[in-house]
Amino acid sequence: MTMGTAIITGASSGIGAVYAERLARRGYDLVLVARDRGRLAALAERLAKEHGVAVTPLAANLTRDSDREEVLTMLREDEGLSLLVNCAGIAPNAPLLNSERGGLESMLHLNVDVLHSLAVTAAQAFAGRRRGAIINIASVVALMPERFNASYCASKAFVLAFTQAISAELNPYGVQVQAVLPGFTRTELFERAGVDIAAIPPEMIMEAGDMVDAALAGFDRGEVVTIPSLADVQLWSDLENARLALAPYLSLKQPAARYKVGTGAP
Ligand SMILES: NC(=O)c1ccc[n+]([C@@H]2O[C@H](COP(=O)([O-])OP(=O)(O)OC[C@H]3O[C@@H](n4cnc5c(N)ncnc54)[C@H](OP(=O)(O)O)[C@@H]3O)[C@@H](O)[C@H]2O)c1
């Protein structure tokens, strides 16, 4: 059985470009999506030559409706597609109070709306075919919203919650879904945002190759959530178990007694 075709957004640089290389090495044919036509063409030519797979560069600005529709049509109609890697994303360079609202909204459009529309379309197509997988690139800031720009953190929290939810829904159809939560990873993300990566402690920065290799190892193990730098996976399990322990108490007829509602008490 062939690996099929992986479609990778944000494939022209950083994490997406590493996924392209690693998936080509695994024998996937590729569709590489980003805006920079020249970089995509060069990467496609190199990967096809080095790995003997078919690589199609698809230049698209995913925040432009017509470009995005081209990718959505491919997801709906190309029966050979077996993996979507949702990686295109941007980051801000300042806290919320120092950011232009328009810039934050553009970021949310790419990080949330675009990722969502691609993932929904892939989920429906893959479920119909009973085959396929979706990898969504989130971030550890989904778990640390107080530590970084609020809008960016919330965009990545969306990716995490959305992935956990669709994983549960798609599992019965044989479709695998994974959220990857990188910490700081050495890519162009910082330069593009105007952030000096030298200001970040080096022991907190992972090389993009290591990050993707760990994420793919998690994918091979069937992890729904992969945190590449987390050595003690029990810490994540504890958080999940604590979250799920809330379930019986989250929606009840009566307000909790500690709010003293209806008791006449002040
Ligand atoms: N680096 C980190 O520390 C880090 C940590 C956690 C999560 N992440 C996440 O990892 C993902 C990849 O980022 P990266 O670190 O690899 O940064 P990167 O090197 O800047 O890559 C971003 C990619 O997104 C593409 N892109 C940006 N806007 C686009 C648009 N409108 N339409 C289509 N493609 C677009 C870029 O290509 P073009 O310019 O050619 O369009 C590029 O290929 C992002 O979702 C980011 O939030 C990164």
The ligand as a Gaussian input file, in Angstrom:
#p B3LYP/6-31G(d) Opt

LIG

0 1
 N        8.625000      28.586000      15.656000
 C        8.079000      28.440000      16.842000
 O        8.667000      28.725000      17.904000
 C        6.688000      27.875000      16.931000
 C        6.231000      27.447000      18.202000
 C        4.952000      26.929000      18.305000
 C        4.145000      26.851000      17.200000
 N        4.608000      27.267000      15.973000
 C        3.692000      27.188000      14.835000
 O        4.319000      26.466000      13.805000
 C        3.708000      26.822000      12.555000
 C        4.804000      27.013000      11.515000
 O        5.583000      28.126000      11.863000
 P        7.166000      28.166000      11.715000
 O        7.720000      28.329000      13.061000
 O        7.624000      27.063000      10.852000
 O        7.348000      29.595000      10.998000
 P        7.755000      30.011000       9.520000
 O        9.080000      29.463000       9.163000
 O        7.559000      31.492000       9.483000
 O        6.675000      29.291000       8.617000
 C        5.365000      29.797000       8.418000
 C        4.854000      29.237000       7.110000
 O        3.504000      29.713000       6.909000
 C        3.417000      30.214000       5.565000
 N        2.395000      31.248000       5.493000
 C        2.323000      32.401000       6.212000
 N        1.250000      33.119000       5.833000
 C        0.621000      32.402000       4.862000
 C       -0.531000      32.613000       4.065000
 N       -1.283000      33.727000       4.195000
 N       -0.884000      31.659000       3.172000
 C       -0.136000      30.553000       3.021000
 N        0.967000      30.288000       3.741000
 C        1.346000      31.212000       4.649000
 C        4.815000      30.739000       5.254000
 O        5.117000      30.735000       3.878000
 P        4.973000      31.949000       2.823000
 O        5.570000      33.172000       3.452000
 O        5.722000      31.431000       1.634000
 O        3.514000      32.055000       2.565000
 C        5.666000      29.661000       5.915000
 O        5.819000      28.567000       5.047000
 C        2.864000      28.061000      12.839000
 O        1.501000      27.671000      12.920000
 C        3.348000      28.519000      14.205000
 O        2.349000      29.208000      14.923000
 C        5.851000      27.778000      15.825000

